[in-house]
Amino acid sequence: MSDVAPQLRPRCNLWVEAENSVVLSHWRIELLEAVAETGSIRAAAERLHVPYRVAWSRLKEMERGLGISLVETRVGGLYGGGANVTAAAHELIHRFHELEAGLDEWVRQRFREVFDR
């Protein structure tokens, strides 16, 4: 198999589930980060090239699955509406990045151990 291994590249996609439903993933963390950076769910959705409805739905799925509030919204008015991520969301972003750190290298190393024999 080692003659095939140089052509192959392992990839890893990490997600976290609660009650068989995805609550955290790389994309969902990107969504939270985009909301934090733009101050808007709509702008975050545009940044990630998804419809607003998809972004809103994923945020609500995460909140239901985790049982905590991740985004605080404010309705429009003179200065328009907006959204902020909660302290709990910031903590989840940090912890997910910590979990992901080194994962790709571990997968590459494990791949070499298994396929380079």
C-alpha positions as CSV (number, residue, x, y, z in Angstrom):
1,M,0.0,0.0,0.0
2,S,3.0,2.3,0.5
3,D,3.2,2.8,-3.3
4,V,-0.3,4.4,-3.2
5,A,0.2,6.4,0.0
6,P,2.1,9.4,-1.7
7,Q,-1.0,10.1,-3.8
8,L,-3.4,10.1,-0.9
9,R,-4.1,13.0,1.5
10,P,-6.1,12.4,4.7
11,R,-8.7,14.9,5.7
12,C,-10.6,15.2,9.0
13,N,-13.9,16.9,9.7
14,L,-14.6,17.3,13.4
15,W,-18.1,18.0,14.8
16,V,-19.7,17.6,18.2
17,E,-23.2,16.2,18.7
18,A,-25.8,16.4,21.5
19,E,-28.6,13.9,21.3
20,N,-27.6,12.9,17.7
21,S,-27.7,16.5,16.5
22,V,-24.7,18.5,15.4
23,V,-24.2,21.4,17.8
24,L,-20.6,22.4,17.0
25,S,-18.5,22.1,13.8
26,H,-15.9,24.1,12.0
27,W,-18.5,25.8,9.9
28,R,-20.8,26.5,12.9
29,I,-17.9,28.1,14.7
30,E,-17.1,30.2,11.6
31,L,-20.8,31.3,11.7
32,L,-20.5,32.4,15.4
33,E,-17.2,34.2,14.6
34,A,-18.8,35.9,11.6
35,V,-21.7,37.1,13.8
36,A,-19.2,38.3,16.4
37,E,-17.1,40.2,13.8
38,T,-20.0,41.7,11.8
39,G,-22.6,42.3,14.6
40,S,-25.2,40.8,12.3
41,I,-26.6,37.4,11.5
42,R,-27.5,38.6,8.0
43,A,-24.0,39.9,7.3
44,A,-22.5,36.7,8.8
45,A,-24.7,34.7,6.4
46,E,-23.6,36.8,3.5
47,R,-19.9,36.3,4.5
48,L,-20.4,32.5,4.6
49,H,-22.4,32.5,1.3
50,V,-25.5,31.0,2.8
51,P,-29.1,32.3,3.0
52,Y,-30.0,34.2,6.2
53,R,-32.6,31.5,7.0
54,V,-29.9,28.8,7.0
55,A,-27.6,30.8,9.4
56,W,-30.6,31.6,11.7
57,S,-31.7,27.9,11.7
58,R,-28.2,26.6,12.5
59,L,-27.8,29.1,15.4
60,K,-31.1,28.0,16.8
61,E,-30.2,24.3,16.4
62,M,-27.0,24.9,18.3
63,E,-28.8,26.8,21.1
64,R,-31.4,24.1,21.5
65,G,-28.8,21.3,21.5
66,L,-26.5,23.0,23.9
67,G,-29.3,24.4,26.1
68,I,-27.7,27.9,26.2
69,S,-28.1,31.2,24.4
70,L,-25.3,31.9,21.9
71,V,-26.6,35.0,20.2
72,E,-28.4,38.1,21.5
73,T,-30.3,40.1,18.9
74,R,-31.7,43.6,18.9
75,V,-34.5,44.7,16.7
76,G,-34.1,47.5,14.2
77,G,-34.9,51.1,14.8
78,L,-33.2,54.3,14.1
79,Y,-29.8,52.7,14.0
80,G,-30.9,49.3,12.8
81,G,-30.8,45.9,14.5
82,G,-28.0,43.6,15.1
83,A,-26.6,40.6,17.0
84,N,-23.9,39.8,19.4
85,V,-22.5,36.5,20.5
86,T,-22.7,35.7,24.2
87,A,-19.9,35.1,26.6
88,A,-20.8,31.4,26.4
89,A,-20.4,31.5,22.6
90,H,-17.0,33.1,22.9
91,E,-16.0,30.3,25.3
92,L,-17.3,27.6,22.9
93,I,-15.3,29.2,20.0
94,H,-12.2,29.2,22.1
95,R,-12.7,25.6,23.3
96,F,-13.5,24.3,19.8
97,H,-10.3,25.8,18.4
98,E,-8.4,24.3,21.3
99,L,-9.9,20.9,20.4
100,E,-9.1,21.3,16.7
101,A,-5.5,22.4,17.4
102,G,-3.1,19.7,16.3
103,L,-5.9,17.4,15.0
104,D,-4.8,17.6,11.3
105,E,-1.2,16.8,12.2
106,W,-2.3,13.9,14.3
107,V,-4.4,12.5,11.4
108,R,-1.5,12.9,9.0
109,Q,0.8,11.1,11.5
110,R,-1.7,8.3,12.0
111,F,-2.2,8.0,8.2
112,R,1.6,7.6,7.7
113,E,1.6,4.9,10.4
114,V,-1.2,3.0,8.8
115,F,-0.5,3.5,5.1
116,D,3.4,3.7,4.9
117,R,4.0,0.1,5.8
